[in-house]
């Protein structure tokens, strides 16, 4: 790997794990020294992360982690409501014996995400869904959904800050098992329906609600101030 590739992987991991939080300024000189590289390969890595929507660069060469927004969270959920059920339905129709073995293998180690999950937990969650996507045997669909995953993980972490009830955890676990059963049975309709319910109740959907409420609060306070100032 080149120095720029190493820097890309390390900074990307910090962004996705929350080590560099949304809106945080990236201390380029300090980070370059920590990585043992010059700022040139680091800037190359940051430009690559910018194309993925994880980092913002301005004309003054400042860099910061992209903020989380209600609009992006909503966009991600809307796309997933269409594409995830499509992938699950196609997986039920097209999965091979090897596909099914991989789906079952990844499901065996899968546990619903709790507050502040580690990289390994997030990876296990991703491997299960990628196994389903891949079983659709639609390469464009697989690439699109896989490309959305990194952005979606940041919103999952945000939603997990509010915690999850045992009922939430049980529902998620039941949905995972139902997906495996429907795909194994070749039942595309049920697989798509379960996946849609899974997305609708997902951490990403909870992040939409949280960010929308947070965005509405300043407006509500402003309106109260205007009304209070009337004579």
Secondary structure, 3 states (H helix, E strand, C coil): CCHHHHHHHHHHHHHHHCCCCCCCECCHHHHHHHHCCCHHHHHHHHHHHHHCCCEEECCCCCEEECCCCHHHHHHHHHHHHHHHHHHHHHHHHHCCHHHHHHHHHHHHCCCCCCCCCCHHHHHHHHHHHHHHHHHCCCHHHHHHHHHHHHHHHHHHHHHHCCCCCHHHHHHHHHHHHHHHHHHHHCCHHHHHHHHHHHHHCCHHHHHHHHHHHHHHHHHHHHHHHHHHHCC
